[in-house]
Amino acid sequence: MPAEYPKDAVFIDLWQEKMFLGQEFLTWLWLASEIDSRFPGPNDLDVEVRFEKKIVLETGEGVALHQIACSSPDRDWSEAFLAVSLDKKIVKAYLTIFAMSFECLLALPADTLNPQVLKLIKGEEFGAGGTLSRTGRFLGQVNLALAVNGIIDRLFSQFLKIRLSADWEAKELPRLKAFIEPKVANI
């Protein structure tokens, strides 16, 4: 590596090279959640994931990069199923996570897998009620963010375990393709 090559550039190159993992993860999570929305969660409690409102997909790179945003208030994802069948990958999704005793809505970008627009829908222990002070509500939001990040980490670990195993080619890809085919055939 030349001396003038900045260390930040190495990180950026590596980040861009591995970004496909976040795209594959979101695509897998969406399809897997459509088949069975429940996943093993912390403390042996299931977590339910449901994709909501909008899914952004892309294919290509550089000047050939093409994005499509599929919006569906009623969760009719026909356009998104077609895009995935044409090898487009999800780059951002809005989803609801139902876990333990809370429910939250968030946007999840594939490039960082860092939840954005995190909104608690149900769950008093995170400060959703109006009886807590501002500090209490803030700490509740911090606890919610930690809980959601833990769930996403666990789901990503589950994905990597499957993705890096022989089961990916032998079982998981055929299962996902078998789920998509009838959806696309009806479009």
Secondary structure by P-SEA (a helix, b strand, c coil): ccccccaaaaaaaaaaaaaaaaaaaaaaaaaaaaacccccccccbbbbbbbccbbbbbccccccbbbbbbbbccccaaaaaaaaaacccccbbbbbbbcccccbbbbbbccccccccccccccccccccccccaaaaaaaaaaaaaaaaaaaaaaaaaaaaaaacccccccaaaaaaaaaaaaaaac
